[in-house]
Amino acid sequence: MNLWADYDNQQALTGTVGHKQARRPTEKIILSSLRQWLLQDYASVYCRSLAAMRIYRRCFWIDAWGAIDTRPNSLEMSQSQEVGTGKGRQKNTAQTMPPVPPVLQPVVSLSQALAQGSKPIALNGIVLEAGSSRRKEGRASQNGNDSVEVEASTVLLKDGQKDGLTLPKESGIVRASWLEIAPRLLNFLEQSPAIFLLNPFGHTLFSYENLAPLYQRKTAPTELALLIPHQQAGLHVIRAARSPAGAATLTALLRTDRWKALLPKGEETAPDLAGVIELLRSSMQQHFLWVQPIALPLLAGAAVVETAPYTLLFATRSKDSLVSMNDAVCLYHRHLTEQSLRGVLGEEWFATQQQERFVEELQLLRQRTLHLGKTQRVRRWPDLRQQLLVEHFGRFTLHDYDEVIGELLIKGYVRCEWGRGRRHAEDEERRVPGNEDTLLFAVS
């Protein structure tokens, strides 16, 4: 599937393509890079915040985006075969530790790193081979039962009863889709924290009932990363307009029929996907504290950054999770900008311009912080910082916000009455106000 089709057509119509473009990454490459980014920059930080609570012993990574490579790594297969040629204990070890498929290797590596921390926590990855849609249901019906094949070491469901389904004890690939396995998978997770990577506009359009169990999972930390491929979503909207059943499903998913006003006016135009995504975001907002749409820029060539034909819709009820994703998005954009300028003519000049723009943005952030503090009379920095973070999501890291309040304190624009036990702390100028401290903004 050419997910860049709409973009290419627009370029051709406007005549802006005057030279040979760099080959764009495939869907599999894009999803692989997104998984790696989420694991390294988001999941690693969020899991450590869970571990700091000392309540949770493990977190689940449920990957139903699809487009995965389930083949074992060739190097690990050769190593496993070499160990298996030994005697006794070495051979048994090889038999109980099968090669890890490429899609699970980053999860296993991160889990090992998290387990070695001062406050350990396990990260268990469950990858659904069929992604989010019902691609494999024909095979299950041919078997005459409701079983699902599993490729991993397995355990029974929590009640110990056999119902034809086993799930990975730690990490593994399940040969099923989210629509096939969701009820029993959620039952298996119990109250453990979980990060869900789903595609509601995949091969089969989700209904409201497919997401409702996640909306209702309010007593367990639940993070949603809904990937929306623009081309597939547009096709679903057009098909829904031509089918009463499809229209009912889309209306139920979005909790409104206002999507009909976003339909294309002609055959050559696509639906207003930004409007459709906003309707989905609004429908999710009543179940989560924060729902953030995230654009996904990609490096297309030297000094060329293009927005991928995807939107990531992130939903959470956790402040720690929101901060972790905010920092991940911010750092992703900064690293991408640096990478795009690497090796180009005048690299130092572009870097200087970028730094000057960042200094100007920080100055605007300081002014905004003072304005909100004075007009709303905010007394706690964590509350004001949270408001600023949501307003400027993905533009500044948590460290940037703390640097801003620190500078305002040093310059006397804000005064802080430190709580008991913090009044005589060292390096007073660099302390970050907490919930027990009171901010007093100077009124001009």
N, C-alpha and C positions, 0 to 999 in steps of 0.2 A: 504494500500500500504506500502511495506517495503522499505522506502527510504534509508535504510542503506545496501541494498542488495549488491551493488558493493563492499563496504568496507568489509562486512562479507565474500564475496567470495574471496577477495584478502587475507584475514587473513587465510582462510581455505587452499588455495593453497600453501601459504608460510609456513604453519605449525606454525605460531607464536602464535596461541591461545592455550595455555597450561593450562588454568584454566577457570573456569566459569566467564563469563563477567557480569558486572552489566547490568540490563535491561535498554535499551536505551529509551529516551523519545519518545512519539508518535508525529506525525505531529501536532496534535492540541496543545499539550503541548509546542512544539518548537515555533509555531507561536504565541501562547499566551505570551510566555516569550519575544519574539522579539518585539511584540507590546508594552508590558509594558516597555521594555528598551527604545524603540524609544520615547515613550511618556514622560517618566520621565527624560531621559538624553539628548534627542535631542529637541523634540517639545516644552518642557517647556522653554528651554533656547532660542530657535529660536523665539518663540512667544513673549517673553519679549523684544527681540531685535526689533521686528516689532512694539511693543507697544511704544518703546522709540522714534520711528520716528514720532509718533503722527499723522500719516496719515491713518492708517488702524484701524478699529474698531473691526474686527473679522478675524479669520483665520479658514479655513476648513480642517478637517482631513477626507480624503476619503479613506476608507479601503475596498479594493477589493481583499484581499488575500484569503478569504474563510476560511473554517474549523473553524467556529465560533459556539458559544453556544448562541442561541437567547432566551433561557428560562429565565424568571424573577428570581431574587434571592428569595429563599424561605423565608428568614428573612424579606425582604422588602415586600413580599406579605402578610405575617402575620401582619406586622405593618399597611399595607394599609387597611386590612380587619378590624383591631381593630379600626382605625380612622373612617372607614366608618360606624361603628355601632353607632357613636355619632349622634348628632343632628345639623342641620343648617349648619354653616360654615365648621365644620370639615368634614362633609360628602361631601360637594361640593369640598373641597380641595382634598380629596381622589379620586374623580372622574376625576379631571383635571390633576392629577399628577400620571400617571400609573407607576408601578414598572419599574425600569431601568434594562434592560438585562445585564448580566455580562460583555459582550464585550464592552458595552458603559459606564460602571461604572467608569473606569479609566479616560475616556475622560471627563465625566461630573465633576468628582472630580477636575481634572486639570483646567477645565474651570472656576470652582468656585474660585479656588486659584488665577488664572490670573485676574479674575474680581475684586479681593480684593486688587490688587497691587496699588502702587501710580500712575502707568500709565496703567490703565486697558485695557484689550483686551479680547474678547470672543473667545473661541475655540468650533466650532460646528462640531460634528462628524456625518458623514453619512457612515454607514456600509452597503455594498452591500451583501445581504445574499447569492447570487449565485456566489460570488467571481468575477473573471475576465472573466469567460467563459460563453458561451450561454447554461446554464444548464436548463433554464426555458422557452425557447422560444416556446416549444410545447404548454404549457398551455395558453400563450398569444394568439396564433393563434386559439386555440379552443374557446376562448371567442369572436373571431370575431372582435377584435379591437387591438389597440396598447397600451393598458393600463398596468400600473405596480402597483401592490399592495404596499401600504405603511403602516408601523406600527409606527405611531408617530403622533403628532399634525402636521397639514400640512398647506401649503400656496400654492397659485397659482404661475404660472410662472411670471417672471418679467413684462411681458406685460399685465398680468391680464386676458389672454385668457384661455379658457378651451380647453385642447387637450388630456384629459384622463390621465394626469400625475400630481401628486402632490409630493412635497418633504418636508422633515422635516423642521419645522421652526427653530429649534435649533439643536437637535441631535435625530437621530432615525435610524431604520433599514429599508432599502428598499429591497423589495423582487424582485430583478432583478440583472443582471450581468453588468459589465462594458461595454461589447459589446452591450448590449441592451439599456443602458441608457446614454452612454457617451455624445452624442451631446446635449441632453436637460439638462443634469446635468451641463455641461460646460456653457451653456447658462444661467442657474440658478445662477451659481457662479459669473458671470460677471467678475469684475476686483479684486475680493477678493483674498488674498493670499490663497494658498491651498497646502497641502501635500498629494500626491497620492501614495497609496500602491497598486501596481499592480503586476500581475503575467503573463507575456507575453507568458510563456510556460505552461500554465494551460491546462484544458480539451480541449480547442480550441486554436490553435496556433495563436498568433496575426499576423496581416498583418501590413504593414507600415502605412496604413490609420488609424489604431486603435490608433497609437501613434502620428501621425502627428498633430492633434489638440493641443496636449500638447507641441509639439515642437514649434508650431506657437503661443503659448500663452506667448509672450515675453513682453507684457506691464503689466502683473500681475505676482507677485512673484509665481513661480511654482517650487515645489520640487518633484522630482521623487524618489521613493524607489521601484525599480523593484526587486522582489524576484524571483530567478531562482532556482527551484528544479532540482538538477543534474540528477536524474533518468528520470524525465518527459522530461527535455530538450533533453537528449540523445535519448529517444524514438521518439521525434518529428524530430530530425535530421535523424534518420534511416528511419522513415516513409517518410520523404521528398525525400530521395534518391530513394524510390520505387514508387513515385507518381509524375507525371509531375505537377499537380496542387499544391501539397505540396511543391515541389521544387521551384515553382514560388513564393509561399507565403513566404518561408524562405529567398529566395534571395531578395525579396522586403523588408522584415523586416531588414535584415542585410545590404542592399544596395550593395551587392556583392555576387558572386557565389563561392567565395573562400572557403566557408564551405565544398564544395565537396572534397577538398584536405584533410579535417580533418575526413573523414569517416573511420570507422574501417576497418582493413585489413582482419579480420577474424570474424567468428560468435561469438567467445568468448570474444571479446574485445569491448570496448565502444568507442564512438567518442571522439575526443580531445575537451572536453567541455571548457577547458581553452581558446583554440583558438576560439571557437564559441562565448564565452562571450567577448573576446577581439574584435571580429568583431562587435558585438553589441555595445560595448563601443565606438569604433571608429566611428560608424554610428551616435551615439548620440552626439559625441564631437563637431560636426559642429553646433549644436543647443544650446549647453550649454557651459558655461565657464569651468566647471569642471565636470568630470564624474569619479567616484571612485568605483572600485570593492572592496567589503568588505567581507572577509572571516568571518565565524561565528563559533568560538569555543564554545564548550559546556562542562560542567563538567560531566564526565562519571563515576567518582568514586574518592576515596581518592587519591590525587596527580595525577589524570589521566584527562587530557584535550584532547578532540578529536574535530576535525573540523566537523561540521555538514554538511550534503550533500546539502547545499544551498550556493548560493552567493547572496549578496545584492548589486545591482548596483545603486549607488546614484548619481543623477545628479542635478546640481543647477547653477544658474547664480548669486547668492548672496554670497558675502564674509562672511556676518554674518552667513548664513546658513552653509557654508563650515566649518567655525570655530566651530559652534555648533556641527556638526557631527563629526569633528575631535576630539573634547574633549569627545564626547559621546563614540566613539570607543576606545579611549585611556583609559578612566576610566573603561569601560567595561572589557578590557583586564586586567587591574590592579586588579579590584575587583575579577575577575574570578581566577586569580593567587592566590590571598590571600585566597579565599574560598577553592581552591583545596588543600592548605597546612594546612588548619585548622584541628587540632586534629591528624595530622600524627606524627609518631615517628621522633624526631629531628626537630620539627616545627621551633624552634628558629634558628637553623643552616641554614635551607632552607631560612628563611626570611632574614638572614644576607647575604647569597649569592645573593639573589635577589636584595637587596639594593646595594651591591657592583657592580653588573652588571649595575644597573641604574646610579650609579655615573660614571662608565666608559662611558656609553652612553652619559651622559651630557657633559663629557669632549670631546668626539668626536663631539658633536653638537657645542660646543664652537669653536673648530678648524675649523669646516665647516663654521660657521658664519664668522669667521675672513677671511677665504679664499675667500668666495664669496664677502664679503665687500671690500676686497683689489683688487681683480681681476676685479670685475664689477663696482667698485667705486660707490656703492649704497649709496645714501645720505639720504634716508628716511627709518626709521626702519619699519614702516608698510609694505613697499614694500618688504624689505628683509625678514621680518617675514613671509609674505605670500608665498614667494618662498620656504622658508625652510619648511613651513607647508605642502605644496603640495608634496615636495620631501620626507618628512618623515611622510606622512599622517597616523594618528592614533597612532603614537609612543610617541608624546609629546603633552602636553596641551598648550594652549595659555599662561598660567601662567609660564610654564617651559621656553618658549621662552623669555618672559620678564625678567625672573630671569637670563637667560644667558646674555642678553645684559646689564643688570644691573651690573653683575659681571665684564664684560669686561670694562665697564665704570669706575668702582671703581679701577680696576687694571691698568688703563691707556692704554689699548690696543686700545681703541676707545675714541675719544673725541666728545662731543656734543655741538653744538652752539644752545642754547635754544632760541626759538622764543620769541617775545615780549609778556610780561605778564606772562612768565614762568621762567624768569631769577632769580627771588627772591622767588620762591616757596619754601615752607618748605620741609625738608627731601630731599634735592637735590639728594643725592646718590641713593634714591629709586625711583626717577621719571622714568617713561617709556617714551622714546622719541615718539613724535607724528608726524603728517604730517607737522607741522609748525617748527619742529626742524631739524637740519642738522647734520648728522653723519660724522665724519672725522676719517678714519681708519689710524693708524700709519703704515707707509711703512717701512718694515725692510730691 
